[in-house]
Amino acid sequence: MSQTNEQGETFGEWLLAQKADCRMADLVNAAKGDRMFPRRGSPDDVRKRLNEMQADGDMRAVVDEAETDWLSY
């Protein structure tokens, strides 16, 4: 079972619910446009997908920041 935040959201679900105009806009837009995005996935699942897509290092750093935000909800 995937880890969830206090609201019961997986990281993937939480990320997809974020507004595309936030500081995570590139990551949110990439996730929304990727049919293979791990919607019920953990931060590690998202990192794995970014590796598969050969995303740049900045995108990976945003996942680290987003994980902290997700856990605080």
N, C-alpha and C positions, 0 to 999 in steps of 0.2 A: 504494500500500500504506500502511496506517495505521502510525503510529509505535507502538512498543511499549516497555515498560520492560524492565529486565534479566531479568525472568521471562517475557518474551514476551507479556505481556498488553497489549491496547489499553486506553486510558483507560476506555472504556465497560465493558469486561469487568471491569476491576479495581474500578470503582465499584460495579457490581452485586454483586460478591462481598463488599463491606463489610457489616458488621453494622449493622442499623438503630438500634442504641443508641449508635453512635459520635457524635462531634461533628458529623459530616456527615449526621446522621439524616434531616433534611428532604430533602436532595438525594438520598440513597439511596432513601428511600421514594418520592419523586417519580419517580425513574428506574425503579424496579421496577414502578410502576403505570402507566407510559406505554408503550403498545404501539409507539409511534413513536420511542422512545428509541434513539439511535445506539449500539447494543451494541458494534459494532466501530469506534466512532468515536474521534476525537481529542478533546482538551480543547476545541478550537475548534468541533468538530461539536456537542459538548454545549452550549457557549455559544450556538451558532446555534439549537439546539432550545429552549433557555431563552428566547431572544428571541422565537421563534415562539409560545411559550406565555405570553409577557408576564410572566415570572417577576420577582419583585422583586429589587432590587439586592443584598440580603443573600444570596440564593441564588447570584447571580453571583460574589460575593466568596468563597463557599464553594468554588466550582469552582477559583478561583485557588489556594486553600490545598490542595485535594485534588490538584491537578496536581503541586504540589511533593511531596506524600506519595507519589503514584504513581511519580514519577520516582526516588524514593529506594528503591523496592523492586526 
